[in-house]
Amino acid sequence: MSPYTAIVRRSGNPFELAHVLVSWLVGAGYDAYVVVGCAKRDLCLAVRYRSECPEIPDENEVIEEPPPPEEEPRYRLVPLPDTTSKYCQEMDRKDAAKRQAELDKIEDARLKKIADLEKPPDDPIDGWRTHAWVLLLPGFKGIEEPFFIEPSEGKHHPVNAPQYQKLDSVYNHENYYVNLQKCDEGLGSLNYDLADITCWEHLLAGEPYFRRQFVGVDLAEKKSAFDTEKHLDVPASWVEKLDITADNYEQRYPGSHKIIHYKKVLLEKFAPYSERDGIVKRIKIFDDYALTSPLITYEWYKHRVDKMETMKIDHVTKVVRETFGVGRRDNLLKKVTNEQIFLEHTYSLDAPVVTVEGERTLEFNYYARLDHLTKLVCTMTTFDEYYTQRSDRLESRQILYTEPTKAEPKRQVKDIVETYSRNYDIPSKEDIWKKIFHIPDETIELLYHYAYNFVTNNTRYFLKPNLAETGGKILFYPDKTSGYIADPCAKQPRPLDVYYALCDNMEWENKTRKHIRDRETDINGYLRERHKELTEPLLLVALFDTERNEAAKRGWKEQEAQKAEITEREKEAEIDPLAPYLARMFGSGHGSGAPLTIKEATLIRDQCINDFRAKQLARQNLVQERFDTLNAEYKAKRLWYLANQFILTPEKESTYFATSAELAFKVHTLEVRLTRHKDLSAPRFKVLQEYLDKHPLLREYNRMRHYYRLK
Amino acid sequence: MTEKKSLNSLIIHPDIEPGVIDNAMITRCILEYGPTEEAGRLFAEEGVHLDEAPIVRLEFQNILRIDHLWMLKSLRKLTLAHNLIEKIENLEQLTGLNELDLSFNKIERIDNLEELTNLEILTLFHNRIRKLENMDTLEKLMVFSIGDNLIEDYKEMAYLRRFRKLRSVSFKGNPCCDDPMTNQFLKSALTRVTYLDYKLITEEEREAGVALFRGILRKLDDADEKSEKARIAKEEYDARVEFYAMSFVEYLSGPELIESMFEKDPDGALLLQVGGELLGFFEQYKEQYVETMAGLVEFAQGAYNTRQNEIKLFKDLVDTALEESVRNSKVVVEEYEAKKKPLVDQMNEIITKVTTKQATIEQIEPTIIDAGEAFNDLIYDLWKKLMTIEMTLYERCEESRVQFSVNMTEMITKLLEISRNAFGAWREHEGMWSMRQFESLSKLLGNKVMLGDAPPELFEVMMDRDAMMNLVAQSSDNHMRFIDAREDLLTTRANKWRDDLVQGTNDNEVKRNRDRITEIYYFIDNQREEWTDMQMNMTETVDPETAALLADEF
């Protein structure tokens, strides 16, 4: 099967795959060869369920250690006195080491057992399985060491890789080399210098041009030149030119879909747009070798309208994490949900995703949001909002709900805790750190920021006055508030300021509660939308995607149709020389009327032809007339000059030359025009006649004329 | 008070009776414009503290004379509109004033505003002012209203160009406003002002004005530019001096100081007039001086940077240690709060039991005592932990502080050594100069021909050998004294700086330590008090005997 066919079919045996790969590599300028040899069974049969999946994302966060200080610090704190016993420490350490050693031993034994179990079964024809792969030799494109590429997986291996057992021959488009060396000690021990004829037997005598060395060879001499000359070439390829378009590359999997089975992992790959939900890759990690109990699923998406990029489903903890690209309308970045939400509620089974009371974490792109919301954490009884860089310095708002009871199935707000960052423009004793609203107790607690060198902070506690009793007015009772002032030297706050703080915070509490209701509604709405997005996924087609942009395609087609229509119309709107005559006879708009009677037709045709003739004649006469006058003038001038040329002043002479040149030019122009008119008038007349002969309105008349002529 | 009232009732037109600013009036006005309703009640209850009032409005009070406002120390906004004031006076004490409203008065002259440098808004609407003057110090002026006054020449307004922050001017209602040129002039001349008579000045209007008054404007611009340049140059010079002063070598870079030395020494200056080779020597002397001092200045700059770095290192260490200690203490306090909560709950439960008569005080007494003991233990534990943290912090930092002061002293000593060398070199130059001066003068001594065009005093001196020698010696003495004074200044300042720094660091640390300990005690006292209060709540309902028993516990 030729490489071209392999590309079209998108599958092939190792030889075919190696051919395709070598073709591309050679085309790109590498020194690549197809290797024929023997390899292990797993490689030959493309069995991968004994190897680790290379594409599992690494989720360990990279911890950057702070760089060590540049110079030795000149000042150091006096270390605290160490009062522990050295002996005890030593004993502890010994104990720990002993325990660790025991643990390590058990762990080692376990790992060894696993390795034993995972070992592939014996292969009766081990070392005899023919395989083909790719060899890359140094010298081009910055390659320094020879190495192998396994075409079935696209990975490179060093030449001493254990899975390759024997190397029989290598070849490419230039020559075929047979290996003369022994492969018992692995392929790493071979000499890969193909020019060494003690190690490699050449099928065709001579080296390819690029590898030849003309040292000490005199090419001018015929005999040595003849000896050095390469005598035979490998026949040129008859395979059609290989070409992979960008679109073909995207659809590179056979049937747009490929599944690879790794150890405890199932890797699925899809071509973009091939699946309805836009998935391009899926990695499923399982707990066992038979792939029955899934652990984690990773999914990657492309071109989704909802901008979802990846999804991670942890099947053990039942947590789903979705990440999104920037540019969503709600600026969501990451969403972590727990699937175990409200299984005890009956309605939740069919619609568990649309209520705010589940365990969820939503992360947002705060700088694109007006409220600078960064993160939302919802659980059964809490609802936490986190903000970044808000102008009012709000950092987080944590809401604690009561547990829903039978009497009160809907949860109620219990506590609201708002945290603010420090505002360095005002003293810390006036800068509120936390506002705590205890809703059922009707109390407000304010905690202020810590001042420099203080370990306690100011607090203020209010019992809210009952507004119903006072008719909506906020009254101040000194016994319903208390506070702690951290600074022993500070004065007690003024009652007026305390009163203002109370008023502000009562108002703020109302605002906050309204805000919470709004937020819950928002999030519920969002969850509904998200549910819709998940169940009815839509894919986004790029504006410039010529393959899939249906709207654009329709647009182009429409445009073309319009263009065609316009040309059509232009064709139709050719000038009808009969139109003025028809208009004179029947009024305007007789373009497509019934054919004329013979009498009318004769009349019109005669008029038309006569007028045409008259016009041509008139034009000819006009040009002729002008020509005559100018010519006469020119001649007169010339005569005048000839007569007077010896008595003229230089200025007059030059004026004469200027005017006569101009006249001559005009005369010449008129002459050309006249000739052209004479030449053209006959064909034009003919064309008119032909047109009239075929004119639909004059059909009857033409028929009659023809008939009479024939007769 | 009653007397006053009776007097007032005798007056025929009480509403045009002139008012006098006194305590009563100010208090009344403050209350009148203060908050209303519940807040007003609290405000009145608290009483008016004149030194805390930020805003005072004394309007329609028929005030004749501004006075007695000095006690309003924290005043930011003062309104004296609609009175009968004729002269601006007695406002010198109100330096914090941002806004001053004197509209609708009878003021004839702008005066006595020099001290109000923080003034941003000044309103003099409807007065009798004819001239803009005496406002040069109001550099922060932003809004200025001079409408409805008696200004007759609009060119007077060019005075306002000096206010760099001025953005709004209102001018309508002056006699010269009938002249259509007035507006044009104002718009073009006041280039920094955005609003004229509360209307935005557009670019086109400005351009039109510029075309009309090209000549005047150019003159004004030139004058402005000159004063601006002088100002910038002075600022730069001051900044440089300040910068060098931080490393104690101000005025030492360049020949500036030596020139001023000769200026202060009339004898030397006189002898210098002899000219000839003396001038050459003088130049040489100056060069040597500049070279020597350049070395010193360079070293001092380097030393300054090293010192700053040292201070930063030390500060970083102390700050980090403090931060850590505060963090630890906060954790301790938090733990305490968490442990206290169940105790408080328990106590509250007991109190409800007692108040609802579910149990008698005798029955639950042991529980109360137990709770009290637990609480005492808790408090003691808290005290111990907090004090430990604080004491360790203090002690751990002490050594570094000593080390720091040693290092600082070392650095200053090094600097002083270098400066001693430099000043020694200067003295040597001075001696050499003195010698050369004497030699070259000796050559000319008594030479009437060479001294033909010298000034009479110089001539006289040069005729007498003793007088000349005296003069030279005197000049040299003068110079030596000058040099000594400068060196002294440097040494004293450097030493004082070091002492201040070391002392300040120590003092700060001690003060910080005391503050923290006071705070800890205060907090613990507070907690105890709270606990006792809670028990007192309960004992209110029981007999005093038990109360006494319980109180004994603490």
Interface residues (C-beta under 8 A of the other chain):
Chain A: P73 R74 Y75 R76 L77 V78 P79 L80 Y450 N453 F454 V455 T456 K473 I474 L475 F476 Y484 A486 D487 P488 R494 P495 L496 Y499 Y500 C503
Chain B: P35 E37 E38 A39 L42 F43 E45 E46 E310 L313 F314 L317 A321 L322 V326 S329 K330 V332 V333 L386 T392 E395 R396 C397 E398 E399 S400 Q403 F404 N407 R512 D515 R516 T518 E519 I520 Y521 Y522 F523 N526
